[in-house]
Amino acid sequence: MLLTAPQVFGQSAPSAVGSPDLGVGVLYCGDRADFGFNQAHAEAARALVGMPGLRLEEREHAAGTLAATAEELVGPQDCRIVIVTAAGDALPGLLAQADAHRDTVFLFSGAPLDRDRLPINTGFFEGYLDEAQHISGLVAGYASRAKTIGLVVSHPPCRRFCAA
């Protein structure tokens, strides 16, 4: 998608001399060097830097709200693609930003709740670690004296939905 994005937005090919670079913003829900989820996204974002015609803007530990930081990436930084590592409770505000900026693609990690009510310029990609969490829960369950199955989660939104 990133390779065809300039043509989708009506821009010239990124390799043309003097053409503006396509701004790609990555909005991390926490520290990008967390030895986990965010760091994996940061390493993938670093691979984008080598692509001709792309300019990378990264924001971590967003001051204020994620939606306000997304507004900064879209407005002053002129990013046409914004990738959010984990929207969590900020998803409604981020979707409002996507609705307000229809010329920018917003990509979110995770599964949408209601695909029919999403702005057309949004997309979701699978980024959850549910398989590893399931296996960790099985191991924790078998290691317990009661032999009950558990689920080990490390992300606050997951704890809210997975609590028994």
C-alpha positions in Angstrom: 0.0 0.0 0.0 2.8 2.4 0.8 4.3 1.9 -2.6 1.1 2.9 -4.4 0.0 5.6 -1.9 1.4 8.6 -3.9 -0.6 7.5 -7.0 -3.8 7.0 -4.9 -3.4 10.5 -3.5 -2.8 12.0 -7.0 0.9 12.7 -6.4 3.6 12.0 -8.8 5.9 9.0 -8.4 8.1 9.5 -5.3 11.3 9.0 -7.3 10.7 12.1 -9.4 13.2 14.9 -8.8 11.7 17.7 -6.7 8.5 15.8 -5.8 7.5 16.1 -2.2 8.0 13.1 0.1 5.0 11.2 1.3 4.7 11.8 5.0 4.1 8.7 7.1 3.4 9.2 10.8 3.7 6.5 13.4 1.9 7.2 16.7 3.1 5.0 19.5 0.8 4.4 22.6 3.9 4.2 24.8 7.7 4.1 24.6 9.0 2.9 21.2 11.9 1.1 22.9 9.7 -1.1 25.2 11.3 -4.4 24.1 7.9 -5.5 22.9 4.9 -4.3 20.9 5.9 -0.7 20.2 9.5 -1.6 19.5 8.4 -4.1 16.9 6.4 -1.3 15.2 9.4 1.1 15.5 11.7 -1.4 13.8 9.2 -1.8 11.0 9.0 2.0 10.7 12.8 2.2 10.5 12.6 -0.1 7.4 10.4 2.6 5.8 13.1 5.2 6.1 15.1 3.4 3.3 12.2 3.7 0.8 12.7 6.5 -1.7 10.1 9.3 -1.4 9.0 8.6 2.1 9.4 10.8 5.1 8.9 9.3 8.6 7.5 11.2 11.6 7.3 9.3 14.9 5.6 10.3 18.1 5.7 8.4 21.4 4.3 9.1 24.8 1.9 11.6 23.2 1.6 14.8 25.3 -2.2 15.4 25.7 -4.3 13.0 23.8 -3.5 10.6 20.9 -6.1 12.5 18.8 -4.3 15.8 19.3 -1.0 14.2 18.4 -2.6 12.7 15.3 -3.9 16.2 14.4 -0.3 17.5 14.6 0.9 14.7 12.3 -1.8 15.4 9.8 -1.6 19.2 10.0 1.8 20.8 10.5 3.8 17.6 9.7 1.6 16.9 6.5 1.5 13.1 7.0 -0.8 11.4 4.5 -0.6 8.1 6.3 -0.9 7.7 10.1 -0.2 4.4 11.8 -1.4 4.0 15.4 0.1 1.1 17.4 -2.7 0.8 19.9 -5.7 3.2 20.1 -7.4 1.7 23.1 -9.7 4.2 24.8 -8.5 6.9 22.3 -10.1 5.2 19.3 -13.3 7.4 19.2 -11.1 10.6 19.1 -8.8 9.1 16.5 -11.7 8.1 14.3 -13.0 11.6 14.6 -9.6 12.8 13.3 -9.9 10.3 10.4 -13.3 11.6 9.6 -12.1 15.2 9.6 -9.1 14.4 7.4 -10.5 12.2 4.6 -7.3 12.7 2.5 -5.2 10.9 5.1 -5.2 7.2 5.6 -5.4 6.1 9.3 -4.2 2.5 10.1 -4.9 1.0 13.5 -3.6 -2.1 15.2 -6.4 -4.3 16.3 -9.9 -5.2 15.2 -12.6 -2.6 14.6 -15.8 -2.9 16.6 -18.2 -1.9 13.8 -16.8 -1.8 10.2 -20.0 -0.2 8.8 -19.6 2.9 10.9 -16.0 3.6 10.2 -14.7 6.4 8.0 -13.7 5.2 4.5 -10.0 6.2 5.0 -9.4 3.9 8.0 -7.9 0.5 8.1 -7.1 -2.1 10.7 -4.2 -4.6 10.8 -3.8 -7.6 13.1 -1.2 -6.7 15.7 -2.4 -8.5 18.8 -0.5 -11.2 20.6 -3.5 -13.3 21.4 -1.9 -16.6 20.5 1.1 -16.0 22.7 -1.3 -14.8 25.5 -3.4 -18.0 25.1 -0.3 -20.3 25.4 1.0 -18.3 28.3 -2.4 -18.7 30.0 -2.4 -22.4 29.5 1.1 -22.7 30.9 0.1 -20.6 33.9 -3.0 -22.7 34.4 -1.1 -26.0 34.3 1.5 -24.5 36.7 -1.2 -23.6 39.3 -2.2 -26.0 42.0 -5.9 -25.7 41.0 -5.0 -26.6 37.4 -7.3 -23.8 36.1 -6.6 -22.1 32.8 -5.6 -18.5 33.0 -4.9 -15.7 30.5 -1.7 -13.7 30.9 -2.1 -10.2 29.5 0.2 -7.2 29.6 -1.7 -4.4 28.0 -4.2 -2.3 30.1 -7.0 -2.4 27.5 -6.7 -6.2 27.4 -6.9 -6.5 31.1 -10.2 -4.6 31.1 -11.8 -6.9 28.5 -10.2 -10.2 29.7 -10.9 -9.8 33.5 -13.1 -12.6 34.7 
